[in-house]
């Protein structure tokens, strides 16, 4: 039924012309009902190229909103920068600039965020809620650019205009000030911070009212209730006060994992600090335990012995060897140990973020097994670009079959929108085959459905066609139906009718079940579109004779009247 709903809800590609009067409404409806990617794909096909076209501003505003919803700030900003100087309505421009300010802040472009915020506030009629948000964006953008004093002055002006501040915002102000090293300036909002919050513990620690030992105990108690960056920040600050490098590593590892995906600058800074802590702690541990520089075997043995008793210290030693081991074998072994240890500590995302910076590690200089594991972590976190980056060029790992490995790579390529490379690797997967394990057929079929729903109709059709002779009879019925959908979306109605009818009639013992009736109904609809009215009428008559579904029978009668 989901396929039937999609088939009727989405008009075929050829009919989605830019001049269609309802094309924009369809895209808006898709977006409003959870189909952001579908709506964006329709925009790519249907939006007028010229800004002078009717309703172009509405098209472009919808595109900007969808890019924001799909968390694609770089594309959003590029699109915004290319807007024509005239032809965009004030209402659309106001909303697009607001989205641009948000996207610029997310990508750590403070100056650009302020420019968009200022243009919105000074040139357009902005409602109070948006005006308040834009002023907050400006404050955060100053902090992002390291302009602490200007950020603080903006905070004071904001406080004057919007007092009293609610507790979450006052807390956020205190967090930003502390992060900028402006402890004394927090006094204006300190009273509104929750007494039981990590922030209060941190402030008492920094003011000397709480000892580092007590702060660590309080932070541990808070973290046992909720694994938050605030709790780890307290632990990190207390560890710094104690000059405890191993505890600093534990806290920093967790802060790297808890960094928000969209904040690339924060992630990179925290990962770089973790590498620094690893190196510093490793050197201290090496000196304390009289390990000789260049004695990779001795350092590696010490790191292995620390794994159970003191995992952060062990990881510091492995990180040191991963970057500075004398031999390629030592570096590769240490890299794998570091990735595995972090993964076992439920810090897989930290492992990924430690290795994504190409200025620190070129992919070819990372252990192949570690690359495979990092690709798995990236794919699990929907970062398919990084998964592909780690996996391309790898031989099949020993832990998976060649088929499974190739399927993983093809899936990551398609999900990373590397369509040509995905197609090329899919062809390799099918070369010379006369059979395929059912589980692999099922996996690739699901991938084809993703491609189809993402409007990659021809690519999906090619994948389904390659799967068809390799599947069992029951699965072939599903594949034929999917081929019908792909052909219909391409406006090849004769081919669609053919595939749908094959799907309906493939299993004689299921010729009247719901799936078969659905396929026959779609076949008849496509026959009618292709001008094969007699064939369409024959299918409708068959349905009237064989269906027990009153709603379907009524739909059939309505369609027959159109022939």
C-alpha positions as CSV (number, residue, x, y, z in Angstrom):
1,X,0.0,0.0,0.0
2,X,3.0,2.3,0.6
3,X,4.1,1.8,-2.9
4,X,0.6,2.4,-4.2
5,X,0.4,5.6,-2.2
6,X,3.7,6.8,-3.6
7,X,2.7,5.9,-7.1
8,X,-0.4,8.1,-7.0
9,X,1.1,10.9,-4.9
10,X,4.2,11.5,-7.0
11,X,3.5,12.5,-10.6
12,X,6.0,11.1,-13.2
13,X,9.1,13.1,-14.0
14,X,8.0,14.2,-17.5
15,X,4.8,15.7,-16.1
16,X,6.8,17.7,-13.4
17,X,7.5,20.5,-15.8
18,X,8.5,23.9,-14.3
19,X,5.5,25.5,-15.8
20,X,3.0,23.1,-14.2
21,X,0.7,25.2,-12.1
22,X,0.6,22.7,-9.2
23,X,4.3,21.7,-9.1
24,X,5.2,24.1,-6.3
25,X,2.2,23.1,-4.3
26,X,3.2,19.4,-4.6
27,X,6.7,20.1,-3.5
28,X,5.4,22.2,-0.5
29,X,3.0,19.3,0.4
30,X,5.8,16.8,0.3
31,X,8.0,19.0,2.5
32,X,5.1,19.5,5.0
33,X,4.5,15.8,5.3
34,X,8.1,14.6,6.1
35,X,9.3,14.2,2.5
36,X,12.1,16.8,2.6
37,X,14.4,14.8,0.3
38,X,11.6,14.1,-2.1
39,X,10.6,17.8,-2.1
40,X,14.2,18.9,-2.8
41,X,14.5,16.4,-5.6
42,X,11.3,17.8,-7.2
43,X,12.8,21.3,-6.9
44,X,15.8,20.2,-8.8
45,X,13.5,19.0,-11.6
46,X,10.8,21.7,-11.6
47,X,12.1,25.0,-10.2
48,X,12.3,27.7,-13.0
49,X,15.8,28.6,-13.9
50,X,15.1,32.3,-14.3
51,X,14.5,34.4,-11.2
52,X,12.0,36.4,-13.3
53,X,9.7,33.4,-13.5
54,X,6.4,33.6,-11.6
55,X,6.6,32.5,-8.0
56,X,10.4,32.0,-8.3
57,X,10.9,33.5,-4.8
58,X,8.6,30.9,-3.3
59,X,10.5,28.1,-5.0
60,X,13.8,29.5,-3.8
61,X,12.6,30.0,-0.2
62,X,11.3,26.4,-0.1
63,X,14.8,25.2,-1.3
64,X,16.6,27.2,1.4
65,X,14.3,25.9,4.1
66,X,14.8,22.3,2.9
67,X,18.5,22.7,2.9
68,X,18.3,24.0,6.5
69,X,16.0,21.1,7.5
70,X,18.4,18.6,5.9
71,X,21.4,20.1,7.7
72,X,23.2,21.2,4.6
73,X,24.5,24.6,5.6
74,X,27.3,24.9,3.1
75,X,24.9,24.4,0.2
76,X,22.5,26.8,1.7
77,X,25.1,29.5,2.0
78,X,26.3,28.9,-1.5
79,X,22.7,29.2,-2.8
80,X,22.1,32.4,-0.8
81,X,25.3,34.0,-2.1
82,X,24.2,33.4,-5.7
83,X,20.8,35.1,-5.3
84,X,20.0,37.7,-7.9
85,X,20.1,41.4,-6.8
86,X,16.5,41.9,-7.8
87,X,13.4,39.8,-8.2
88,X,13.2,38.2,-4.7
89,X,10.2,39.3,-2.6
90,X,10.9,41.1,0.7
91,X,9.1,38.3,2.7
92,X,11.2,35.6,1.0
93,X,14.4,37.4,1.4
94,X,13.8,38.1,5.1
95,X,13.2,34.4,5.8
96,X,16.2,33.3,3.6
97,X,18.6,35.7,5.4
98,X,17.4,34.3,8.7
99,X,18.2,30.8,7.5
100,X,21.6,32.1,6.2
101,X,22.5,33.6,9.6
102,X,21.8,30.3,11.3
103,X,23.8,28.4,8.7
104,X,26.7,30.8,8.9
105,X,26.9,30.4,12.7
106,X,26.7,26.6,12.3
107,X,29.7,26.7,10.0
108,X,31.6,29.0,12.3
109,X,31.5,32.0,9.9
110,X,30.8,34.6,12.6
111,X,31.2,37.7,10.4
112,X,28.9,36.3,7.7
113,X,26.3,35.4,10.4
114,X,26.4,39.0,11.7
115,X,26.1,40.4,8.2
116,X,23.0,38.4,7.5
117,X,21.5,39.1,10.9
118,X,22.1,42.9,10.4
119,X,20.6,42.9,6.9
120,X,17.5,41.1,8.2
121,X,17.0,43.4,11.2
122,X,17.6,46.7,9.4
123,X,16.0,46.2,6.0
124,X,12.9,44.1,6.7
125,X,9.9,43.9,9.0
126,X,11.0,41.2,11.4
127,X,8.6,39.7,14.0
128,X,9.8,39.9,17.7
129,X,10.6,36.2,18.0
130,X,12.9,36.3,14.9
131,X,14.5,39.6,16.0
132,X,15.3,38.1,19.4
133,X,16.9,35.0,17.7
134,X,19.0,37.2,15.4
135,X,20.4,39.2,18.2
136,X,21.4,35.9,20.0
137,X,23.0,34.7,16.7
138,X,25.1,37.9,16.7
139,X,26.2,37.3,20.3
140,X,27.3,33.8,19.6
141,X,29.0,34.9,16.4
142,X,31.2,37.3,18.3
143,X,32.3,34.4,20.6
144,X,32.9,32.2,17.5
145,X,35.3,34.9,16.2
146,X,37.0,35.4,19.5
147,X,35.6,38.9,20.0
148,X,34.9,38.5,23.7
149,X,34.4,42.1,24.7
150,X,31.9,42.8,21.9
151,X,30.0,39.6,22.7
152,X,29.7,40.7,26.4
153,X,28.5,44.2,25.5
154,X,25.9,42.6,23.2
155,X,24.8,40.4,26.1
156,X,24.3,43.4,28.4
157,X,22.3,45.2,25.7
158,X,20.2,42.0,25.2
159,X,19.7,41.7,29.0
160,X,18.5,45.3,29.1
161,X,16.0,44.8,26.3
162,X,14.7,41.4,27.2
163,X,14.9,41.2,31.0
164,X,14.2,39.0,32.9
165,X,16.0,36.2,31.0
166,X,14.6,32.7,31.4
167,X,16.9,30.2,33.1
168,X,18.0,28.2,30.0
169,X,19.2,31.4,28.2
170,X,20.9,32.8,31.4
171,X,22.6,29.4,31.7
172,X,23.7,29.6,28.1
173,X,25.2,33.1,28.6
174,X,27.2,31.8,31.6
175,X,28.4,28.8,29.6
176,X,29.6,31.1,26.7
177,X,31.4,33.4,29.1
178,X,33.1,30.6,31.0
179,X,34.1,29.1,27.7
180,X,35.7,32.4,26.8
181,X,37.5,32.6,30.1
182,X,35.4,35.5,31.4
183,X,34.5,34.0,34.8
184,X,34.0,37.4,36.5
185,X,31.5,38.6,33.9
186,X,29.1,35.7,34.7
187,X,27.9,37.5,37.9
188,X,25.0,39.2,36.0
189,X,23.3,35.8,35.3
190,X,24.7,33.5,37.9
191,X,21.7,33.6,40.3
192,X,19.5,32.1,37.5
193,X,21.7,29.0,37.0
194,X,20.3,25.9,38.6
195,X,22.0,25.1,41.9
196,X,22.2,21.4,41.0
197,X,23.7,21.9,37.5
198,X,27.3,21.1,36.4
199,X,27.7,24.8,35.7
200,X,27.3,25.7,39.4
201,X,29.9,23.0,40.4
202,X,32.2,24.5,37.8
203,X,31.8,28.0,39.0
204,X,32.4,27.0,42.7
205,X,35.5,25.1,41.5
206,X,36.8,28.1,39.6
207,X,36.1,30.5,42.5
208,X,37.9,28.2,45.0
209,X,34.7,27.4,47.0
210,X,35.0,23.7,46.0
211,X,38.2,21.6,46.0
212,X,39.1,19.6,42.8
213,X,38.5,16.3,44.7
214,X,35.0,17.4,45.7
215,X,34.3,18.7,42.2
216,X,35.3,15.4,40.7
217,X,33.0,13.5,43.1
218,X,30.1,15.8,42.2
219,X,30.8,15.6,38.5
220,X,30.9,11.7,38.7
221,X,27.5,11.8,40.5
222,X,26.0,14.1,37.8
223,X,27.4,12.0,35.0
224,X,25.9,8.9,36.5
225,X,22.5,10.6,36.1
226,X,23.2,12.2,32.7
227,X,26.1,11.9,30.3
228,X,26.5,15.6,29.4
229,X,29.3,17.8,28.2
230,X,28.7,20.0,31.3
231,X,29.6,17.2,33.6
232,X,32.8,16.3,31.6
233,X,33.8,20.0,31.6
234,X,33.8,20.0,35.4
235,X,35.9,16.8,35.4
236,X,38.3,18.3,32.9
237,X,38.7,21.5,34.8
238,X,39.2,19.7,38.1
239,X,41.8,17.3,36.4
240,X,43.6,20.4,35.1
241,X,43.7,21.8,38.6
242,X,45.2,18.5,39.9
243,X,47.6,18.3,36.9
244,X,46.2,14.8,36.3
245,X,46.8,14.0,32.6
246,X,45.0,10.7,32.6
247,X,41.8,12.1,34.0
248,X,42.1,15.0,31.5
249,X,42.2,12.4,28.7
250,X,39.1,10.6,30.0
251,X,37.2,13.9,30.1
252,X,38.4,15.1,26.7
253,X,37.6,11.8,25.0
254,X,34.0,12.2,26.1
255,X,33.9,15.8,25.1
256,X,35.0,14.9,21.6
257,X,32.2,12.4,21.4
258,X,29.6,14.8,22.7
259,X,30.4,17.6,20.3
260,X,27.5,18.5,18.1
261,X,27.8,17.2,14.5
262,X,27.2,20.6,12.9
263,X,30.0,22.3,14.9
264,X,33.0,21.5,12.8
265,X,35.3,24.0,14.4
266,X,34.5,22.7,17.9
267,X,35.0,19.1,16.9
268,X,38.3,19.8,15.2
269,X,39.6,21.9,18.2
270,X,38.6,19.2,20.8
271,X,40.1,16.4,18.7
272,X,43.4,18.4,18.4
273,X,43.4,19.0,22.1
274,X,42.9,15.3,22.7
275,X,45.9,14.4,20.5
276,X,47.9,17.0,22.5
277,X,46.9,15.4,25.8
278,X,47.7,11.9,24.5
279,X,51.2,13.0,23.4
280,X,51.9,14.8,26.7
281,X,50.6,12.0,28.9
282,X,52.5,9.4,26.9
283,X,55.8,11.2,27.3
284,X,55.2,11.7,31.0
285,X,54.3,8.0,31.4
286,X,57.3,7.0,29.3
287,X,59.7,9.0,31.5
288,X,58.1,7.8,34.7
289,X,58.4,4.2,33.7
290,X,61.9,4.6,32.1
291,X,60.9,3.7,28.6
292,X,63.5,4.5,26.0
293,X,62.6,6.8,23.0
294,X,62.5,4.7,19.9
295,X,61.9,1.4,21.8
296,X,58.5,0.8,20.1
297,X,58.3,-2.8,21.4
298,X,58.7,-1.6,25.0
299,X,56.2,1.2,24.7
300,X,53.7,-1.1,23.0
301,X,54.1,-3.7,25.7
302,X,53.5,-1.1,28.4
303,X,50.4,0.2,26.6
304,X,49.0,-3.4,26.3
305,X,49.6,-4.1,30.0
306,X,47.7,-0.9,30.9
307,X,44.6,-1.7,28.9
308,X,42.6,-3.4,31.7
309,X,43.8,-1.3,34.6
310,X,44.0,2.2,33.1
311,X,42.5,2.4,29.6
312,X,43.0,6.2,29.1
313,X,46.7,5.8,29.9
314,X,46.9,2.9,27.5
315,X,45.2,4.9,24.8
316,X,47.7,7.7,25.3
317,X,50.6,5.3,24.7
318,X,48.9,3.8,21.6
319,X,48.1,7.3,20.3
320,X,51.7,8.3,20.7
321,X,52.9,5.2,18.7
322,X,50.1,5.7,16.1
323,X,51.6,9.0,15.2
324,X,55.3,8.6,16.0
325,X,56.1,4.9,15.9
326,X,59.4,4.2,14.2
327,X,58.0,1.6,11.8
328,X,54.9,1.4,9.7
329,X,54.0,-1.9,11.4
330,X,54.2,-0.3,14.9
331,X,52.1,2.7,13.7
332,X,49.5,0.5,12.1
333,X,49.2,-1.8,15.1
334,X,48.8,1.2,17.5
335,X,46.2,2.8,15.3
336,X,44.1,-0.3,15.4
337,X,44.5,-0.7,19.1
338,X,43.4,2.9,19.7
339,X,40.3,2.6,17.5
340,X,39.3,-0.8,19.1
341,X,39.9,0.5,22.7
342,X,37.8,3.6,22.1
343,X,35.0,1.6,20.5
344,X,35.0,-0.8,23.4
345,X,34.7,2.2,25.8
346,X,31.6,3.3,23.8
347,X,33.6,6.2,22.4
348,X,33.5,5.1,18.7
349,X,32.6,8.6,17.6
350,X,35.8,9.9,19.3
351,X,37.8,7.4,17.3
352,X,36.3,8.6,14.1
353,X,36.9,12.3,14.9
354,X,40.5,11.6,15.8
355,X,41.2,10.2,12.3
356,X,39.1,12.4,9.9
357,X,41.6,15.2,9.6
358,X,43.8,14.5,6.5
359,X,46.4,17.0,7.7
360,X,47.1,14.6,10.5
361,X,46.7,11.2,8.8
362,X,46.4,10.5,5.1
363,X,44.1,7.6,4.5
364,X,46.8,5.5,3.0
365,X,48.8,5.9,6.2
366,X,46.1,4.4,8.4
367,X,46.0,0.6,9.2
368,X,43.6,-1.2,6.8
369,X,41.7,-2.9,9.7
370,X,41.4,0.5,11.5
371,X,40.2,2.0,8.2
372,X,37.5,-0.6,8.0
373,X,36.3,0.0,11.5
374,X,36.4,3.7,11.1
375,X,34.2,3.4,8.0
376,X,31.7,1.3,10.0
377,X,31.6,4.0,12.7
378,X,31.1,6.7,10.0
379,X,28.3,4.7,8.3
380,X,26.6,4.0,11.7
381,X,26.6,7.8,12.2
382,X,25.3,8.5,8.7
383,X,28.5,10.1,7.6
384,X,28.7,8.2,4.4
385,X,31.3,10.6,2.8
386,X,33.8,9.6,5.5
387,X,32.8,6.0,5.3
388,X,33.7,6.0,1.6
389,X,36.9,8.0,2.2
390,X,38.1,5.2,4.6
391,X,36.9,2.3,2.5
392,X,37.9,3.2,-1.1
393,X,40.8,1.1,-2.2
394,X,40.5,-1.4,0.7
395,X,40.5,-5.2,0.0
396,X,37.8,-7.2,1.6
397,X,38.5,-7.4,5.4
398,X,39.0,-10.9,6.7
399,X,35.9,-10.6,9.0
400,X,33.4,-10.3,6.1
401,X,32.8,-12.0,2.8
402,X,33.8,-10.3,-0.5
403,X,30.1,-10.0,-1.3
404,X,29.2,-8.3,2.0
405,X,32.2,-6.0,1.7
406,X,31.3,-4.9,-1.8
407,X,27.6,-4.4,-0.8
408,X,28.8,-2.2,2.1
409,X,30.9,0.0,-0.2
410,X,28.1,0.3,-2.8
411,X,25.6,1.3,-0.2
412,X,27.9,3.9,1.3
413,X,28.7,5.3,-2.2
414,X,25.0,5.7,-3.1
415,X,24.2,7.2,0.3
416,X,27.0,9.6,-0.1
417,X,25.4,10.7,-3.4
418,X,28.4,9.4,-5.3
419,X,26.1,7.9,-7.9
420,X,28.5,7.2,-10.7
421,X,31.0,5.5,-8.4
422,X,28.2,3.6,-6.8
423,X,26.9,2.4,-10.1
424,X,30.4,1.3,-11.3
425,X,31.0,-0.7,-8.1
426,X,27.5,-2.2,-8.3
427,X,28.3,-3.5,-11.8
428,X,31.4,-5.2,-10.4
429,X,29.2,-6.9,-7.8
430,X,27.0,-8.4,-10.5
431,X,29.7,-9.4,-13.0
432,X,29.6,-13.0,-14.0
433,X,27.0,-14.0,-11.6
434,X,24.4,-16.7,-12.1
435,X,23.2,-16.7,-8.5
436,X,23.2,-14.5,-5.4
437,X,22.5,-15.3,-1.7
438,X,18.9,-14.3,-0.7
439,X,20.1,-12.0,2.1
440,X,22.3,-10.1,-0.4
441,X,19.4,-9.8,-2.8
442,X,17.2,-8.4,-0.1
443,X,19.9,-5.9,0.9
444,X,20.4,-4.6,-2.6
445,X,16.7,-4.5,-3.2
446,X,16.3,-2.3,-0.2
447,X,19.1,-0.1,-1.5
448,X,17.3,0.2,-4.8
449,X,14.1,1.3,-3.0
450,X,16.2,4.0,-1.3
451,X,17.5,5.2,-4.7
452,X,14.0,5.1,-6.1
453,X,12.6,7.2,-3.3
454,X,15.5,9.6,-3.8
455,X,14.5,10.1,-7.4
456,X,17.5,8.2,-8.9
457,X,15.1,6.4,-11.1
458,X,17.4,5.1,-13.8
459,X,20.1,4.0,-11.3
460,X,17.4,2.1,-9.3
461,X,16.0,0.5,-12.4
462,X,19.4,-0.7,-13.5
463,X,19.9,-2.2,-10.0
464,X,16.5,-3.9,-10.0
465,X,17.1,-5.3,-13.5
466,X,20.4,-6.8,-12.5
467,X,18.8,-8.4,-9.4
468,X,15.8,-9.9,-11.2
469,X,17.4,-13.0,-12.7
470,X,19.2,-13.7,-9.4
471,X,16.2,-13.7,-7.1
472,X,13.8,-16.4,-6.2
473,X,10.2,-16.3,-7.6
474,X,8.6,-14.6,-4.6
475,X,11.2,-11.8,-4.5
476,X,11.0,-11.4,-8.3
477,X,7.4,-10.3,-7.8
478,X,8.6,-7.4,-5.6
479,X,11.4,-6.5,-8.0
480,X,9.0,-6.4,-11.0
481,X,6.7,-4.1,-9.0
482,X,9.7,-1.9,-8.2
483,X,10.7,-1.8,-11.9
484,X,7.1,-0.7,-12.6
485,X,7.5,2.2,-10.2
486,X,10.8,3.2,-11.8
487,X,9.4,3.1,-15.3
488,X,6.3,5.1,-14.2
489,X,8.4,7.8,-12.6
490,X,10.3,8.1,-15.9
491,X,7.0,8.4,-17.7
492,X,7.6,5.2,-19.7
493,X,4.0,4.0,-19.3
494,X,4.2,1.0,-21.6
495,X,7.2,-0.4,-19.7
496,X,5.5,0.4,-16.3
497,X,2.3,-1.4,-17.4
498,X,4.3,-4.4,-18.5
499,X,6.3,-4.7,-15.2
500,X,3.2,-4.2,-13.0
501,X,1.2,-6.9,-14.9
502,X,4.2,-9.3,-14.7
503,X,4.3,-8.7,-11.0
504,X,0.5,-9.3,-10.7
505,X,0.5,-12.6,-12.6
506,X,3.9,-14.1,-11.6
507,X,2.5,-16.2,-8.7
508,X,-0.6,-18.1,-9.9
509,X,-1.5,-19.0,-6.3
510,X,-1.4,-15.4,-5.2
511,X,-3.1,-13.8,-8.3
512,X,-5.9,-12.3,-6.2
513,X,-4.0,-11.2,-3.1
514,X,-3.7,-7.5,-2.2
515,X,-0.3,-7.1,-3.7
516,X,-1.4,-8.6,-7.0
517,X,-4.5,-6.5,-7.2
518,X,-2.5,-3.4,-6.4
519,X,0.0,-4.2,-9.2
520,X,-2.9,-5.0,-11.7
521,X,-4.5,-1.7,-10.8
522,X,-1.3,0.2,-11.5
523,X,-0.8,-1.7,-14.7
524,X,-4.2,-0.7,-15.9
525,X,-3.6,2.9,-15.0
526,X,-0.3,3.0,-17.0
527,X,-2.0,1.2,-19.9
528,X,-4.5,4.0,-20.1
529,X,-1.7,6.6,-20.0
530,X,0.0,4.8,-22.8
531,X,-3.1,4.8,-24.9
532,X,-3.8,1.0,-24.5
533,X,-7.4,1.5,-23.6
534,X,-8.6,-2.0,-24.5
535,X,-5.9,-3.6,-22.4
536,X,-6.7,-1.2,-19.5
537,X,-10.4,-2.0,-19.7
538,X,-9.6,-5.8,-19.6
539,X,-7.6,-5.3,-16.4
540,X,-10.3,-3.2,-14.7
541,X,-12.9,-5.8,-15.6
542,X,-10.8,-8.6,-14.2
543,X,-10.5,-6.6,-11.0
544,X,-14.2,-6.0,-10.7
545,X,-14.8,-9.7,-11.2
546,X,-12.2,-10.9,-8.7
547,X,-11.8,-8.2,-6.0
548,X,-13.6,-8.3,-2.7
549,X,-12.4,-4.8,-1.7
550,X,-15.3,-2.4,-2.0
551,X,-13.0,0.7,-2.0
552,X,-10.9,-0.8,-4.8
553,X,-13.9,-1.7,-6.8
554,X,-15.2,1.8,-6.6
555,X,-11.9,3.2,-7.7
556,X,-11.9,0.8,-10.7
557,X,-15.4,2.0,-11.7
558,X,-14.2,5.6,-11.6
559,X,-11.2,4.9,-13.7
560,X,-13.3,2.9,-16.3
561,X,-15.5,6.0,-16.8
562,X,-12.3,7.9,-17.9
563,X,-11.5,5.4,-20.7
